[in-house]
Amino acid sequence: MSNVDKPFQYHPTSSPPTHTTLQPIPAFPKILTLDIGGRKLKLAPDILRSGSDFFRRLMSGRFPWEPEPDGSYWLDADADLFVHLVRFMRRPNVFPLFYDAAKGFDYDLYHRLQAEADYFQMDALCNWIKEKKYLGAISIKTYTPNIRSMTEISAQLRLANISEDLHFVPQTRKVYICPRAIPVHRDRQDLCGMACRKKQGDHPVEYEKEKYVEVPLLYLRVRITP
């Protein structure tokens, strides 16, 4: 335990203390410039103190942290990850959401950010990631596939949180052939009247195979849970 950590002890045989010597808290500029691996970030010192126990101790005066010749303060950390930490320090009620509709959650980024939050002693963020609470931030609803043909597919405007997944499935079907070869009666046996039935006689009903493409559309709605 260092001398700073030891509490002052008063002994009756000694003279009563007239004053105690406190370590002065160093004066940091109102706007602090951090040099994180060559990347400069500017923020208020109070943001660092209130958002991280690491910085609260580092900036207490108990440890040396001198500015560089250009006035910045060097910090050996991953700049890309540290940006996320700063965002959380500024808005501690807004947790990071790393989600892509096509790829899902960025688990690798969450894992690396958890390690940084643990190092800089940001317990709220570290525990939130460790407990995987981000999984509850996204809800996905799947709708029953809508079957369409190629002729029914057209460009439509949709909300950004709704994705449409199309699948093209080749199919074959039987198509009714009118015995009188009337084009509008094709595949519409109900349109054939007495003349068609007379022409049909005792001959079997004629069909022909027709190829077509079936397009099932699967809709997904993604919603961010507050």
N, C-alpha and C positions, 0 to 999 in steps of 0.2 A: 504494500500500500504506500503510495507516495505521500509526501508531507501535506499536499493539498487535500488528499482524501481523509487524512486523520482529523478527527474532531478535536477542537481545543479542549484541553483538560486543565482545570484550575485546582492547584494544590494549596491547602490551607497554609503551609509553611512558606509559600512564596508570596510575593506582593500581588495584590489584586491587579488584574490587567487594566490598563488605562485605555487601550484600544486594540482592535484586532486588525491584522493585515489581510485584506482581500485581494485576490488576483484581479487586476483590472480587465474588464471586458474590452477586447480590441474594437476599435472603431472601423467599421466597414463602410464603404461608399453606399450611398442610397440606391444606386444601381450597380449591382455586382456583375462583373463579367467573368464567366467561367470559360476556361479553355479546356475542352474535353477532347483530348486526342487531336487537337488542331481545329476543332470546331468551336466557335464562340457562341455562347448563350448569355443573354442579359436578363436578370431578374432581381427582384428585391430580396435582400438578406432575410427578411422576416418570412418569406415564402419557404426558404430552405430550413429555417429554424423550426417553424411550425409543422412542416410536413415530414421531417425526417429526424429521428433521434441521433443519427450519425452526424448530421450537420449541426444539430443543437450542441452536441459535445465538442465537435471540431471548432465551432465558432464561439465557444465559451471562454477562450483565453487560456485554457489548460494545455492546449497543444499548439505547436507552431504551424502557422499556415500563412506564409508570406506571399505577397503578390509578386508576379513576374515583372521584369523591367517595363513591359507595356501596360502594367496595371491590372492585368487579368490574373485569375487564380487557377492554377493548374489542377486538373483532376483526371486521374487515370481511370477512365471508364469507357464503355461503349456509348458513343454519342447518339446513335440511333435509338438505343434502348433508354438512354437517360432522358430523351425528349418525352417519352411516355411517362416517366416518373415525374417530370416537371409539370406535365399536364394534370397529373393526379394531385400533386401538391397544390396547384392553383385551384382545382375544383375537386376536393376530396370526396364529394358525394357522387361523382361521375366516374364509374369504373370503365376500363378500356374494353372495347368490343372488337375483336379481330375475327370477322366472319365474312365469308364470300359465298354467295348463293351457289356457285358452281363447285367450289372446293371445300366448303364447310368451315369449321373453326381452324385457326392457325395454331395448332397445339405446340409447335416448336417455338413460336414467338412467345406464347404464354409461359412455356417452361423457362425460357431464357429471361423473361421479364420477372418471373418469380424469384429467380436467383439474384437479380439485381435489387429487387425490393427487399429481399432478405439481407443483402449486404449493407444496404443503406438504411436498414432498420425502419422500414415502412410496414409495420405489422398489418394494418388494415388491408392494404393492397396485397401483401404477400399471402395472407390467410384466405382472401377472397379467391385468388388464383389457385392456391393449394387445395381448397375445398371444391374447386371446379364450379363455382357458382355462376360462371358465365354461361354454362349450359342451359340455365333457366332463363337466360335473357332472350332466347330465340325460340319461337314456336312456329312449327311448320304444319300446314293443313293440306292434305291431298284430296283432290276432288275425283269423282268417278270419271274414267276416261270417256271422252266424247268422240264417237266414231263418225268420221266424215269421208267423203270421196274427194278425189283430187280437184274436181270442179267446184267444191264448196270451200276450198282453202283460199283465203284472201288476207291481205295485210290489215291488221287491226291495231289500234292504239290500246295499250294496257298499262296499268299502274306498274311502277318500278318494282314493287314487292311481289308481283305475280309473274311467274315464269311459265312458259308453255313449251312442253317437250313433245315434238312430233315424231312419229314412227311410221315408216312406209312399208306396208305389208302387201305383197302381191297375192291376189285371190282369184279364184275361178268360180263362175256361177252358171246355172242353166237359164237360158233366155227362151221364152215362148215364141214360136214362129207361127204367124197366122197362116192357115191353109190357103188363103187367097193372096198371101204375100203383100198385104196392105201395110205400109211402113209404120203408120201410127198405131197399128195393132201389135207391133213388136213388143214383147214382154208385157202386153196388156190383154190377156185372154178375156177379161171382163168386157172389152169393147167389141169382141166378136159377136155378131148376131146370128139370125137364122141362116143367112146366106153362107156365112163362114162354116156353121155347123153342117150345113148340107154339103158343102165342098169337102169337109173333113170326112164325112161318111163313117165307114168302119175302120178307117186308117188310124193308127196310133197317133197321139198328139206328138208333134215334132218340137224338139228343143235343140238348141245349139249352145256350145260352151263359149263363154265370153270372159276374157281376162280383164281385170280391173285392179286398181290399187286402193286398198283401204288405209285410212289415215287415223289411227287413234291419237287423240290429243290428251295429254296428261297435264293438269294444272296444279301448280304448287303456289301456295300463298305463304310468304314469310312475314312474321310480325315480331317486332321488337317489344319485349315485355318491359314495362317501366319498372 
